[in-house]
Amino acid sequence: MEQKEKSLSLYDLSQEQLDIERALEDAGGELTPELEEALGNNAEALSHKIDSYCAIMRKNEYMNEAIDAEIKRLQALKKTNTNKVKSLKSYIGYVMGTFGITKIDGNLCKVSKRKSTAVEIYDEDTLCRDTFAEVERLQETFPAWIRLDFTISKTELKKAIEEGTPVAGARIVESESVIIK
């Protein structure tokens, strides 16, 4: 039975190349038949090793493409299911309104309607006009790699409106939501 020659790692191949270069230097730059054969063998082994690495990389790239496609499929399925839940909750709310009831006790779950208030920002430009100008003015004082961002706190905005502060561009809206327990 024939013994298979041990496959060298890229590290081993690079060490062999350095050994060959040292031997060539020691020989005064004279390329002996042995050194020429060693260079050819090393180059051939390197070529095979690189092909193996590239095959593994391609396999993993194809796997990543398949994973990305599966993620996309699952995200679409999740979106469909989320929309179904939203639609069914909305329909339950409609039926409860039709019957004029706010609570249903089923065998598996309890459904109720709850009123809530939230802040609706209907004109962000009007709401933030002065703030935008101030941020732009401050931004000019910083280096280009520093960027100022701001967010609107709807909680604080709601408090301000409830306290009677006039706020152009936002209002408090009432809504009903269906709660399932």
GIVEN-V846751 format. One record per residue. N is the residue number from 1. RES is the residue in one small letter. PHI is phi in radians with two decimals (* if undefined). OMEGA is omega in whole degrees, 0 to 359 (none if undefined). Layout:
N|RES|PHI|OMEGA  N|RES|PHI|OMEGA
This chain:
1|m|*|181  2|e|-1.43|177  3|q|-1.53|179  4|k|-1.39|178  5|e|-1.19|181  6|k|-1.14|178  7|s|-1.38|181  8|l|-1.59|177  9|s|-1.37|176  10|l|-1.07|178  11|y|-1.10|180  12|d|-1.08|180  13|l|-1.11|180  14|s|-1.21|177  15|q|-1.16|176  16|e|-1.07|179  17|q|-1.09|177  18|l|-1.10|178  19|d|-1.09|179  20|i|-1.14|179  21|e|-1.11|177  22|r|-1.14|179  23|a|-1.12|178  24|l|-1.13|178  25|e|-1.14|180  26|d|-1.12|180  27|a|-1.47|178  28|g|1.25|178  29|g|1.53|181  30|e|-1.41|180  31|l|-1.51|180  32|t|-1.40|178  33|p|-1.03|180  34|e|-1.16|179  35|l|-1.16|179  36|e|-1.10|178  37|e|-1.15|180  38|a|-1.11|177  39|l|-1.09|179  40|g|-1.11|180  41|n|-1.12|181  42|n|-1.14|179  43|a|-1.13|179  44|e|-1.17|179  45|a|-1.11|179  46|l|-1.11|180  47|s|-1.06|179  48|h|-1.13|181  49|k|-1.14|178  50|i|-1.09|177  51|d|-1.03|179  52|s|-1.13|179  53|y|-1.07|181  54|c|-1.11|178  55|a|-1.11|179  56|i|-1.14|179  57|m|-1.10|180  58|r|-1.09|179  59|k|-1.01|180  60|n|-1.20|176  61|e|-1.12|178  62|y|-1.13|177  63|m|-1.10|178  64|n|-1.10|177  65|e|-1.10|179  66|a|-1.15|178  67|i|-1.11|178  68|d|-1.04|179  69|a|-1.12|179  70|e|-1.17|177  71|i|-1.05|180  72|k|-1.09|179  73|r|-1.12|181  74|l|-1.18|177  75|q|-1.12|178  76|a|-1.14|178  77|l|-1.11|178  78|k|-1.11|180  79|k|-1.08|178  80|t|-1.07|180  81|n|-1.13|178  82|t|-1.08|178  83|n|-1.13|177  84|k|-1.08|180  85|v|-1.07|180  86|k|-1.05|181  87|s|-1.13|180  88|l|-1.14|177  89|k|-1.08|180  90|s|-1.08|181  91|y|-1.16|177  92|i|-1.04|178  93|g|-1.05|178  94|y|-1.09|181  95|v|-1.11|179  96|m|-1.08|177  97|g|-1.14|179  98|t|-1.07|180  99|f|-1.48|179  100|g|1.23|180  101|i|-2.05|181  102|t|-2.04|182  103|k|-2.63|176  104|i|-2.32|176  105|d|-1.82|176  106|g|-1.63|177  107|n|-1.32|183  108|l|-1.84|183  109|c|-2.67|176  110|k|-2.10|182  111|v|-2.12|177  112|s|-2.48|176  113|k|-1.87|180  114|r|-2.24|176  115|k|-1.51|178  116|s|-2.57|176  117|t|-2.12|179  118|a|-2.59|177  119|v|-1.54|174  120|e|-1.95|175  121|i|-1.68|184  122|y|-1.74|178  123|d|-2.62|184  124|e|-1.12|179  125|d|-1.07|179  126|t|-1.17|182  127|l|-1.05|188  128|c|-1.92|186  129|r|-0.88|181  130|d|-1.15|180  131|t|-1.16|178  132|f|-0.98|181  133|a|-1.11|180  134|e|-1.16|179  135|v|-1.11|179  136|e|-1.08|179  137|r|-1.12|179  138|l|-1.15|182  139|q|-1.00|181  140|e|-1.15|181  141|t|-1.51|182  142|f|-1.79|174  143|p|-1.10|184  144|a|-1.06|183  145|w|-1.45|176  146|i|-1.90|182  147|r|-2.09|177  148|l|-1.60|175  149|d|-2.22|175  150|f|-2.46|178  151|t|-2.22|179  152|i|-1.70|176  153|s|-1.54|181  154|k|-1.18|178  155|t|-1.10|180  156|e|-1.21|178  157|l|-1.12|179  158|k|-1.09|178  159|k|-1.03|182  160|a|-1.10|180  161|i|-1.15|180  162|e|-1.13|178  163|e|-1.41|176  164|g|1.71|178  165|t|-1.23|179  166|p|-1.24|181  167|v|-2.23|178  168|a|-1.39|176  169|g|1.79|179  170|a|-2.52|178  171|r|-2.67|175  172|i|-1.65|179  173|v|-2.08|177  174|e|-1.74|178  175|s|-2.59|176  176|e|-2.07|176  177|s|-2.22|179  178|v|-1.65|180  179|i|-1.93|179  180|i|-2.06|178  181|k|-2.11|none
